[in-house]
């Protein structure tokens, strides 16, 4: 591990040492360019001081370079800071990624079109059976008085089938009645019952648990995961009167879906749905911990919004490697910040290798695209609880479709073997 003291030793000339001339300054400049983050400014570059106090301003002019350090002012010759900036700007001296982004070879997985076609052709038949097997584990709450309630498993099944059909509640009833005729539903719930249960907050943890359980058949395949969030629009608006312009304004409300998915099959292993104004970074911990309960995690990729010492530790504690890019103002810390320093120097010194792992994060964008393209990027319901449940149902339907495709393309068994919710399988 490279510490701040190692950087000072490689880039600083001790006072008792003789001047090592232009060759020494060039060598220390190369070390600065490789180890220290240099910031681009409008008219030059800002190079941090290796003593840890302040920084120097460098103008790398070909004929008349300038640096604000004492060495340049004394000798009026290129100092180590000027050489460091020159190393950044010349592609033949250091890799191009030190100043601009490098194009990384991104492996792609070819599509098995015959298997994909069969999965799509028979998807609905498999979907209905798998959804029934998954919902069959939902327990029925006890009832002491009143009219007999609908089976909660039938209600959750109806919600999933309605969201899968992308139809309104009334038009989706025909599919639910077909399932009743096949013996998959004890009593088909009406569309008003589906809407009433969608507005019930007790359905939310059930749907989240079913999402996690639907990913279990792929735990032998997925070891690398990616985290991100995306929005789902609603038909609800906030309205106010703008006195400055004398007219009424409105802005649409939307939900934010935070999820973690496997990068090979795009299966979602955990999900959280929140209101619009929520930070991404605080949801990495529950998503990773929920996934670690069922999967062996090797690495986790996320964008800069998730960068924090706590998130790096959370990923490291489950035995995985975090691949989260650092921001332009990120710095290495004292020696006790071992994990932060290790990933910071790996990010700066092995950028091409880092990007090869970080590119897996693009699969979480693919996952959101799959969900929205198939089940819609907007929700139909209007109350906050119902909107959250509808988004969770979309994710659940996506997972079942992924299982069907994996069964055809990868030979993964798609039959669930689950005990009732709340009991270990």
C-alpha positions in Angstrom: 0.0 0.0 0.0 1.3 3.5 -0.9 0.9 6.0 1.9 1.2 9.8 2.0 4.7 9.4 3.5 5.8 7.2 0.6 4.6 9.9 -1.8 6.7 12.5 0.0 9.8 10.3 0.0 9.5 9.8 -3.8 8.7 13.4 -4.7 10.7 15.5 -2.2 14.4 16.1 -2.1 15.7 16.2 1.6 17.5 19.4 2.6 20.8 17.7 3.3 20.9 16.1 -0.2 22.7 17.8 -3.0 20.8 19.1 -6.0 20.3 16.2 -8.4 19.8 18.5 -11.3 17.4 18.3 -14.2 17.3 14.5 -14.3 16.2 14.3 -10.6 13.5 16.9 -11.1 12.3 15.0 -14.2 12.1 11.7 -12.1 10.3 13.3 -9.2 7.9 15.0 -11.6 7.0 11.6 -13.1 6.3 10.3 -9.5 4.1 13.3 -8.9 2.1 12.8 -12.1 1.5 9.1 -11.1 0.7 9.5 -7.5 -0.8 13.0 -6.9 -4.1 14.3 -8.3 -3.4 17.4 -10.5 -6.3 19.7 -11.2 -6.9 21.5 -14.5 -7.7 25.2 -14.3 -8.7 27.6 -17.1 -5.2 29.0 -17.5 -3.1 26.3 -16.1 -2.8 23.4 -13.6 -2.9 23.2 -9.8 -0.3 20.8 -8.4 -0.6 19.9 -4.7 2.5 20.5 -2.5 4.2 17.3 -1.4 4.7 18.8 2.1 0.9 18.8 2.5 0.5 22.6 2.7 -1.0 24.4 -0.2 -0.4 23.9 -3.9 1.5 25.5 -6.8 0.1 27.0 -10.0 1.8 25.7 -13.2 1.5 27.1 -16.8 3.1 24.4 -19.1 4.0 26.8 -21.9 6.4 25.2 -24.5 8.6 28.3 -24.7 8.1 30.0 -21.3 6.8 27.6 -18.7 5.9 29.0 -15.2 5.5 27.6 -11.7 4.9 29.5 -8.5 7.2 27.3 -6.4 10.5 28.5 -4.9 12.7 26.2 -7.0 11.4 27.7 -10.3 11.7 31.3 -8.9 15.3 30.6 -7.8 16.7 28.7 -10.9 14.2 29.9 -13.6 14.3 26.4 -15.0 11.8 23.6 -15.2 10.9 22.3 -11.7 9.4 18.9 -10.8 5.9 20.5 -10.9 6.3 21.6 -14.5 7.7 18.2 -15.5 4.7 16.5 -13.7 2.2 18.5 -15.8 4.2 17.8 -19.0 4.0 14.1 -18.2 0.3 14.4 -18.0 0.0 16.1 -21.4 2.3 13.9 -23.4 0.7 10.6 -24.4 4.1 9.0 -25.2 5.4 9.6 -21.6 2.4 8.2 -19.6 -0.8 6.4 -20.4 -3.5 8.6 -21.9 -6.0 8.0 -19.1 -4.0 10.2 -16.8 -5.4 13.3 -18.6 -8.3 12.0 -20.7 -10.4 8.9 -20.6 -9.0 5.8 -22.1 -11.0 3.6 -24.4 -11.2 0.3 -22.7 -11.8 -3.0 -24.4 -15.3 -3.9 -23.2 -16.2 -7.6 -23.6 -19.6 -8.3 -24.8 -21.7 -11.5 -24.6 -23.3 -12.7 -27.8 -27.0 -13.3 -27.8 -28.2 -16.9 -28.2 -31.1 -16.0 -30.5 -32.8 -19.4 -30.7 -32.9 -19.7 -26.9 -34.0 -16.1 -26.6 -36.8 -16.6 -29.2 -38.1 -19.7 -27.3 -38.0 -17.8 -24.0 -40.1 -15.0 -25.4 -42.5 -17.3 -27.2 -43.3 -19.3 -24.0 -42.7 -16.6 -21.4 -46.3 -16.0 -20.4 -47.0 -19.7 -19.6 -43.9 -19.9 -17.5 -44.5 -16.6 -15.9 -47.9 -17.5 -14.6 -46.7 -20.7 -13.1 -43.5 -19.2 -11.5 -45.5 -16.3 -10.1 -47.9 -18.7 -8.5 -45.2 -20.8 -7.0 -43.5 -17.7 -5.6 -46.8 -16.2 -4.2 -47.8 -19.5 -2.7 -45.2 -18.9 0.1 -47.1 -15.8 1.2 -48.8 -16.6 4.6 -52.4 -15.8 5.3 -52.8 -13.5 8.3 -55.2 -14.8 11.0 -58.8 -13.7 11.1 -61.1 -14.0 14.1 -64.3 -12.3 12.9 -65.9 -10.7 9.9 -66.4 -11.8 6.3 -63.8 -14.3 4.9 -60.9 -12.3 3.5 -59.2 -12.9 0.2 -56.1 -15.1 0.4 -53.1 -12.8 0.5 -51.3 -15.1 -1.9 -54.1 -14.6 -4.4 -54.0 -10.8 -4.1 -50.2 -10.6 -4.6 -50.6 -13.0 -7.5 -53.2 -10.7 -9.0 -51.1 -7.6 -8.5 -48.1 -9.3 -10.2 -50.2 -10.5 -13.1 -51.8 -7.1 -13.6 -48.4 -5.3 -13.7 -47.1 -8.0 -16.1 -50.0 -7.5 -18.5 -49.4 -3.7 -18.5 -53.2 -3.3 -18.6 -55.6 -1.5 -16.4 -57.1 -3.3 -13.4 -60.4 -3.9 -15.2 -58.9 -5.2 -18.4 -56.4 -7.4 -16.5 -59.2 -9.3 -14.8 -59.6 -11.7 -17.7 -56.0 -13.0 -17.2 -56.7 -13.4 -13.5 -59.9 -15.4 -14.2 -57.9 -17.6 -16.6 -55.5 -18.4 -13.7 -58.5 -19.2 -11.5 -59.8 -21.6 -14.1 -56.4 -23.3 -14.0 -56.5 -23.7 -10.2 -53.8 -21.2 -9.6 -56.1 -18.8 -7.7 -58.6 -19.8 -5.1 -60.9 -16.8 -5.8 -60.1 -14.2 -8.4 -59.9 -10.8 -6.7 -61.9 -7.9 -8.2 -60.0 -4.8 -9.6 -61.2 -2.8 -6.6 -59.7 -5.3 -4.2 -56.4 -5.2 -6.1 -56.4 -1.4 -5.8 -57.3 -1.5 -2.1 -54.5 -3.9 -1.3 -52.0 -1.9 -3.4 -52.7 1.0 -1.0 -51.9 -1.2 2.0 -48.4 -0.6 3.5 -48.2 -4.2 4.7 -47.9 -5.4 1.1 -44.6 -3.5 0.7 -42.3 -5.8 2.8 -43.9 -8.8 1.1 -43.1 -7.6 -2.4 -39.5 -6.7 -1.3 -39.0 -10.2 0.1 -40.4 -11.8 -3.0 -38.0 -9.8 -5.1 -35.1 -11.1 -3.1 -36.4 -14.7 -3.2 -37.0 -14.6 -6.9 -33.2 -14.1 -7.4 -32.2 -17.2 -5.4 -32.1 -19.6 -8.4 -29.2 -17.5 -9.8 -27.0 -17.3 -6.7 -24.6 -19.9 -8.2 -24.1 -17.6 -11.3 -24.0 -14.1 -10.0 -20.9 -12.9 -8.0 -20.4 -9.4 -9.4 -23.0 -6.7 -8.7 -23.8 -3.1 -9.6 -25.8 -0.5 -7.7 -27.7 2.5 -9.0 -31.0 4.4 -8.9 -33.6 5.6 -11.5 -36.9 7.4 -11.5 -40.4 6.4 -12.2 -42.8 9.1 -13.1 -46.4 9.5 -11.7 -49.5 11.3 -12.8 -49.5 13.4 -9.6 -48.4 17.0 -9.7 -47.4 19.7 -7.2 -49.1 23.0 -8.1 -48.4 26.5 -6.8 -49.1 30.1 -7.9 -46.0 32.0 -9.0 -46.5 35.6 -7.9 -43.4 36.8 -9.8 -44.9 35.9 -13.1 -48.6 35.9 -12.2 -49.4 32.4 -13.3 -49.9 28.9 -11.8 -47.1 26.4 -12.2 -46.9 22.7 -11.6 -44.2 20.0 -11.4 -44.7 16.3 -11.7 -43.8 14.0 -8.8 -41.8 10.8 -9.3 -40.3 8.0 -7.3 -36.7 6.9 -7.1 -35.9 3.2 -7.3 -32.6 2.0 -5.7 -31.5 -1.5 -6.7 -28.6 -3.8 -6.8 -28.4 -6.4 -9.7 -26.1 -9.1 -11.0 -24.1 -8.0 -13.9 -24.4 -11.3 -15.8 -28.1 -11.9 -16.0 -29.5 -8.5 -14.7 -31.4 -10.2 -11.8 -32.3 -7.8 -9.1 -31.2 -9.1 -5.7 -32.5 -6.2 -3.5 -34.6 -3.0 -4.0 -35.7 0.1 -2.2 -38.2 2.6 -3.4 -38.2 6.2 -2.0 -39.6 9.6 -2.7 -37.9 11.9 -5.1 -35.6 13.9 -2.8 -33.4 11.1 -1.4 -29.6 10.7 -1.6 -28.3 7.6 -3.4 -25.3 6.9 -1.1 -27.3 6.0 2.0 -29.0 3.1 0.3 -25.9 1.2 -0.7 -25.5 -0.4 2.7 -28.9 -2.0 3.0 -28.8 -3.2 -0.6 -25.4 -4.8 -0.3 -26.1 -6.4 3.1 -29.4 -7.9 1.8 -27.6 -9.3 -1.2 -24.8 -10.7 0.9 -27.3 -12.8 2.9 -28.0 -14.9 -0.2 -25.1 -14.4 -2.6 -21.3 -14.7 -2.4 -20.3 -11.2 -3.5 -16.9 -10.8 -5.3 -17.1 -7.1 -6.4 -19.6 -4.2 -6.4 -19.6 -1.4 -8.9 -21.2 2.0 -8.4 -20.9 5.6 -9.7 -19.3 8.5 -7.9 -22.6 9.3 -6.0 -21.9 6.3 -3.8 -18.3 7.3 -2.9 -17.7 7.4 0.8 -15.5 5.7 3.4 -18.5 4.0 4.9 -19.7 2.5 1.7 -16.2 1.2 0.9 -16.1 -0.4 4.3 -19.6 -1.9 3.9 -18.5 -3.6 0.6 -15.2 -4.7 2.1 -16.9 -6.3 5.1 -18.9 -8.7 3.0 -15.7 -9.9 1.3 -16.1 -7.9 -1.9 -14.0 -5.3 -3.8 -15.5 -1.9 -4.3 -15.1 -0.3 -7.7 -16.3 3.2 -7.2 -14.5 6.0 -9.1 -13.0 8.9 -7.1 -14.0 12.5 -7.6 -11.6 15.1 -8.9 -11.1 16.6 -5.4 -10.6 13.2 -3.7 -7.4 12.8 -1.8 -5.5 10.1 0.0 -5.7 10.2 3.8 -3.6 9.1 6.7 -2.3 5.6 7.0 -5.2 4.4 9.2 -7.5 4.9 6.1 -6.1 1.7 4.6 -9.0 0.8 2.4 -9.6 4.3 1.1 -5.9 4.7 0.3 -5.6 1.3 -1.4 -8.5 1.9 -3.7 -7.5 5.6 -4.3 -4.0 4.5 -5.5 -5.4 1.6 -7.5 -7.8 4.0 -9.2 -4.9 6.4 -10.1 -2.1 4.0 -10.9 -4.1 1.2 -12.6 -6.9 3.2 -14.3 -7.3 0.8 -17.3 -7.7 -2.2 -15.0 -10.1 -0.3 -12.8 -12.2 0.8 -15.7 -12.4 -2.8 -17.0 -14.1 -3.7 -13.7 -16.1 -0.5 -13.4 -17.6 -1.0 -16.9 -19.7 -3.7 -15.4 -21.8 -1.0 -13.8 -23.4 -0.3 -17.1 -25.4 -3.5 -16.6 -27.5 -1.8 -13.9 -28.5 0.8 -16.5 -29.5 -2.1 -18.7 -31.6 -3.5 -15.9 -33.6 -0.3 -15.5 -34.0 -0.1 -19.3 -35.4 -3.6 -19.3 -37.9 -2.9 -16.6 -39.1 0.4 -18.1 -39.3 -0.9 -21.7 -41.3 -3.9 -20.7 -43.5 -2.7 -17.8 -43.5 1.1 -18.3 -41.5 4.0 -16.9 -44.6 5.5 -15.1 -46.9 4.2 -12.5 -50.7 4.3 -12.8 -51.6 4.5 -9.1 -51.9 7.9 -7.3 -51.4 7.3 -3.6 -47.8 7.2 -2.3 -48.0 3.6 -0.9 -49.6 2.2 -4.0 -47.0 3.8 -6.2 -44.2 2.2 -4.1 -45.9 -1.2 -4.4 -46.4 -0.8 -8.1 -42.7 -0.2 -8.7 -41.8 -3.2 -6.5 -44.2 -5.3 -8.6 -42.5 -4.2 -11.8 -39.1 -5.3 -10.4 -40.6 -8.6 -9.3 -42.1 -9.2 -12.8 -38.7 -8.4 -14.3 -36.9 -10.9 -12.1 -39.3 -13.7 -13.1 -38.8 -12.8 -16.8 -35.0 -13.0 -16.2 -35.4 -16.4 -14.6 -37.3 -17.7 -17.7 -34.6 -16.3 -20.1 -31.8 -17.8 -17.9 -33.6 -21.2 -17.9 -33.5 -21.2 -21.7 -30.1 -19.6 -22.3 -28.1 -20.9 -19.3 -29.9 -24.1 -18.4 -30.8 -22.8 -14.9 -33.7 -24.6 -13.2 -36.6 -22.2 -12.8 -38.7 -24.1 -10.2 -38.8 -22.4 -6.8 -38.5 -24.5 -3.7 -39.5 -22.1 -1.0 -40.9 -22.3 2.5 -43.5 -19.7 3.7 -42.3 -16.2 4.2 -40.8 -15.7 7.6 -39.4 -19.2 7.7 -35.9 -20.1 6.5 -36.0 -22.1 3.3 
